[in-house]
Amino acid sequence: MFVSILKRFGVKLSLNDPRWGRNPDDDRKAQEGRRPGDGPPDLDQMWRDFNARLNRMFGGRGNNGGDNNGAPGRGEMRGAGIGAGVVAVIVGLIWLASGAFIVQEGQTGVVTTFGKFSHSTTPGFNWRWPYPFQAHETVNVSQIRTAEIGYRGTVRNKQPQEALMLTDDENIIDIQFAVQYTLKDPVAWLFNNRERDDTVRQVAETAIREVVGRNKMDFVLYEGREQVATDVQTMIQQITDRYALGALITNVTMQGVQPPEQVQSAFDDAVRAGQDRARARNEGEAYANQIIPAARGQAFRLQQDAEAYRSMVVENATGNASRFDQVVAAYSRAPAVTRDRMYIDTMQQIFTSTTKVMVDSRAGNNMLYLPLDKLMQQVQANDAAIGSKSGPVQVQGGVPSSAPTAEVTQAMDAVRERDSRSRDSSRDRESR
């Protein structure tokens, strides 16, 4: 500091000066006969020049001389004291300025006094007492930190001592996962534990080993991966809170879960066998889902058919019984008419599906056989032929109309005569 001030005032010092420490009188005499550039100036003369300049700067009177004994004057002493005070003030200001510091956004400043926590600061410009009274440390509370377990950097860079774990069914699996966390308490993060990042990694490894040890291998490998990650995150947070680590676990990501490489082929075979079993089970369930509803539908249809048949038989029997009751009531009132009507209905029902034959045994004529159905078919064929030659045939009630032939007229007369005879015979029986 002193040398820089001397350089500011244009004073040059050199420790290699050959005249360093010599008598000033000799130097003064030597300077009178010395030409410029012959050698370095005298140190005492430079000091006196420096004091004289300081006196002129602070309003003091310049006194380049001393007393008769060669001692420096009062002006020189006072100028030296003022210069030392200025230097001390400058040094003090620099020392005080060294206590200023800036905290960025997303960070927190932690100030300690003689190594003990004093207070925390907010983002922005802050000041503390300079060293050695106080010190500060800036902690990034918004940064997402990552702890890698089972690997470093990439999944291929495995750490077997961390990745290999034992499941509940005594199988070994290889797990790589990452734990992401932030700082919720920077003071606890700085002062409560040492090797904080390693502590988080060890806590995560402990939690994953405990969770994996409570579950089966298939659960950890397939359907339970998300559940395992959730349980591990909860357990890590509980342990870090117990340690007062000041960390907040935000996410646990499973990077890789697989069997060890030494048994990978055998495990693949077991997995394929399990897949075949699952496929066969699914096919069986699909076949059952196809057959069972069809069988149930068929059974329901048969049941409905049986119910319908039963209802039909019951209703027919009920109808027949009711009809029989009505017939009995009608027969009690008119027995002959009822018998004739029953006879006619029976004949009509029988002759509907058989060939029509008429036998006239009472008249004694030669017409013993008369096929009425054949005659009707012949009449219809003749009418159709006549209609095709002469034009359209008039239709009445859906049957072609034409003039009746002689055979048909005779058959109709015979039928009327038989009916009249039957009615006369019935009247005779009723009169008797």
TAMO-V276139 format. One record per backbone hydrogen bond with DSSP energy under -0.5 kcal/mol. NH is the residue of the N-H (numbers start at 1). CO is the residue of the C=O. If there is no record, write none. Layout:
BEGIN
NH|CO / NH|CO
END
This chain:
BEGIN
5|1 / 6|2 / 7|3 / 8|4 / 9|5 / 10|7 / 11|6 / 17|14 / 20|17 / 22|19 / 27|23 / 28|24 / 29|25 / 30|26 / 31|27 / 32|28 / 33|29 / 34|31 / 38|35 / 46|42 / 47|43 / 48|44 / 49|45 / 50|46 / 51|47 / 52|48 / 53|49 / 54|50 / 55|51 / 56|52 / 57|53 / 58|54 / 59|56 / 60|55 / 67|71 / 70|67 / 77|73 / 78|74 / 79|75 / 80|76 / 81|77 / 82|78 / 83|79 / 84|80 / 85|81 / 86|82 / 87|83 / 88|84 / 89|85 / 90|86 / 91|87 / 92|88 / 93|89 / 94|90 / 95|91 / 96|92 / 97|93 / 98|94 / 99|96 / 100|97 / 101|126 / 103|124 / 104|102 / 107|104 / 108|139 / 109|121 / 110|137 / 111|109 / 111|119 / 112|135 / 113|116 / 114|112 / 114|133 / 116|113 / 118|111 / 119|111 / 121|109 / 124|103 / 126|101 / 128|99 / 133|130 / 134|129 / 134|130 / 135|112 / 137|110 / 139|108 / 141|106 / 141|139 / 142|106 / 145|143 / 145|181 / 147|179 / 148|146 / 149|177 / 152|154 / 152|157 / 154|152 / 157|154 / 158|156 / 159|150 / 162|159 / 163|159 / 164|160 / 165|173 / 167|171 / 168|212 / 168|215 / 170|167 / 173|165 / 174|258 / 175|163 / 175|173 / 176|256 / 177|149 / 178|253 / 179|147 / 180|178 / 180|251 / 181|145 / 182|248 / 183|141 / 184|182 / 184|246 / 185|246 / 189|185 / 190|186 / 191|187 / 192|188 / 199|195 / 200|196 / 201|197 / 202|198 / 203|199 / 204|200 / 205|201 / 206|202 / 207|203 / 208|204 / 209|205 / 210|206 / 211|207 / 212|208 / 213|209 / 214|210 / 214|211 / 215|212 / 220|216 / 221|217 / 222|218 / 224|219 / 225|222 / 228|224 / 229|225 / 230|226 / 231|227 / 232|228 / 233|229 / 234|230 / 235|231 / 236|232 / 237|233 / 238|234 / 239|235 / 240|236 / 241|237 / 242|238 / 243|239 / 244|241 / 245|240 / 248|182 / 249|247 / 250|180 / 250|248 / 251|180 / 253|178 / 254|252 / 255|176 / 255|253 / 256|176 / 258|174 / 260|172 / 263|260 / 264|261 / 267|263 / 268|264 / 269|265 / 270|266 / 271|267 / 272|268 / 273|269 / 274|270 / 275|271 / 276|272 / 277|273 / 278|274 / 279|275 / 280|276 / 281|277 / 282|278 / 283|279 / 284|280 / 285|281 / 286|282 / 287|283 / 288|284 / 289|285 / 290|286 / 291|287 / 292|288 / 293|289 / 294|290 / 295|291 / 296|292 / 297|293 / 298|294 / 299|295 / 300|296 / 301|297 / 302|298 / 303|299 / 304|300 / 305|301 / 306|302 / 307|303 / 308|304 / 309|305 / 310|306 / 311|307 / 312|308 / 313|309 / 314|310 / 315|311 / 316|312 / 317|313 / 318|314 / 319|315 / 320|316 / 321|317 / 322|318 / 323|319 / 324|320 / 325|321 / 326|322 / 327|323 / 328|324 / 329|325 / 330|326 / 331|327 / 332|328 / 333|329 / 334|330 / 338|334 / 339|335 / 340|336 / 341|337 / 342|338 / 343|339 / 344|340 / 345|341 / 346|342 / 347|343 / 348|344 / 349|345 / 350|346 / 351|347 / 352|348 / 353|350 / 354|351 / 360|367 / 361|359 / 364|360 / 368|366 / 372|356 / 372|370 / 375|371 / 376|372 / 377|373 / 378|374 / 379|375 / 380|376 / 381|377 / 382|378 / 383|379 / 384|380 / 385|381 / 386|382 / 387|383 / 388|384 / 389|385 / 390|386 / 391|387 / 396|399 / 399|396 / 401|394 / 409|405 / 410|406 / 411|407 / 412|408 / 413|409 / 414|410 / 415|411 / 416|412 / 417|413 / 418|414 / 419|415 / 420|416 / 421|417 / 422|418 / 423|419 / 424|420 / 425|421 / 426|422 / 427|423 / 428|424 / 429|425 / 430|426 / 431|427 / 432|428
END
